[in-house]
Amino acid sequence: MPRSSSVIPCLRYADPGAAIRFLTEAFGFVEKLVVPSPDGGVIHAELTYGEGEAQGMLMLGGDRPFFDMRLPKQAGGVTDCIYVVVKDADAHCARARAAGAEILEGPLDRDYGSREYVARDPGGYLWDFGTYDPWADRD
């Protein structure tokens, strides 16, 4: 079974162009598709992370109304966190910190064997980057 997930988080940002720049520079995402709006903004974007069968995706857009979705600041906080498997949490954290990410915790070792850190992006979303891979075979 491929390790790529069919579950794809979709996030909204007040400035999706700035979010794309931050997510690629700080966290290492790669632009797959960016659909521009007539006013020069971004209607929809798809960013990938990882390689081969371990590749995941994130979709994002602007803050136009979409059901009851709100930006974290509009909602008064964040209710979830996106977890991303990385090979080296310390190196990944150093890259994120150098690009201006707000590091909230770590890097540190978790009881379940993961080395990870938690960061907040400029849109207010929480990201947990760690070495624990739930797709890996466990004996």
N, C-alpha and C positions, 0 to 999 in steps of 0.2 A: 504494500500500500504506500503511495507517495506520502511524504511527510509534509508537503504543502497543505495548508489548511483551507477548507472551503468556507471557513468563518472569517470574514474580513471586517475589521472595525471601520466605522465611518465617523469622522469627526468634523466639527464645524469650527471655523476660525473667523475672527473679525477681519483679518488680513491674510487670506490663504496664500498669497504670493510670499509674504514674509515667513509664514509657517513652513512652506516648502523649502525656502532657503535655510531656515533653522534646522529642520528635520534632516536635510541632506548633509549640512555642514557638521552639526553637533552629534547626530545619532547615526549617520552613515546610510540613510535611506537613499534610494536611487529613483529618479523620475522615470516612470513608465509612460504616463500619459498626462498631459495638462491641457484642459479645454479652456481657452480664454473666453472671457465675456466681451461683449462689444465695447465696454468702457475701459478695457485693458486689464481688468481683474481676472479672477479665475472662477469659472463655474463649477468645475469638477477636476479632480486630480487623482491619480493612482501612483502610489510610491511602493517600491518593493524593498525587501530587506532579506539578505541571505543569498544562498546560491543553490542551484540545482533543485533537488527534491526538497530541500530544507528552506525554500524561499517562501516568504509570507508577503502579504500585501496590506496596505492601509489606503483607504479612500478618504478624501477630504473635500470640503467645499466651503463656501462663504457663509455668512450669518443670515442669509435670506430665510424667511419662514419655512420650516419643514416640520409639519405636525407640531408637537410641543417641545421639540429639541431646543435647548438653550446652551449658550456658551457657559463654561463653568462660572465665570464672573456674573453672568445674568442669573444663574441658578443659585448663587450664593455658596458655591463649593463644588467639589468633584465627588461623584458617587462610585467611581471605579478606577481601575489602573490597568494599563496595557503592559503585559509581560512580553519581553523579547529575549530569546535565547542568544547569548553571545559566547564566543570562545574565551575571551579574556576580559573579565569585568573591570579590572584595574585599568587596562589600556583604554577600553571603551569610555570609562568614566573620565579619564584624563582628557580624551578628545572632546567629550561633551563639556567638561568644565572650561577648557580652553576656548570653546565656541560660545561661552556665556550661559550654559545651562545652569539652572539653580539645582544644586545637589542637596537633597534633603536627608539622605542617609547613605552611609557606606563610602566605599566598598567594604563589605563585611561578609563573614561566613555565616550561613544559616544552619540550623539544626538538621535540615533535610539534605545537606550536602551541596548547597549552591553557594557560590561566591557572587554577590550582587550589590547593586546600588539602586537608589530611587532618585529620580529627577522630576522637576516640574518644567514643562515647556512654557514659552511666552503666552500661549493661549490658556494656560492654567491646568492643562491635563497632566496627570501623573503617569510616569513611565518607570517600570521596574525591569532592569537589564540584569540577567543572571546566567550562570553556567548550567543550571538545572535544565535538562531537556526532557520534558514529559513524553516525547516520542521515542526516546532511546529504549532499547530492550533492557528489561530488568530481570536479573536472574534471582 
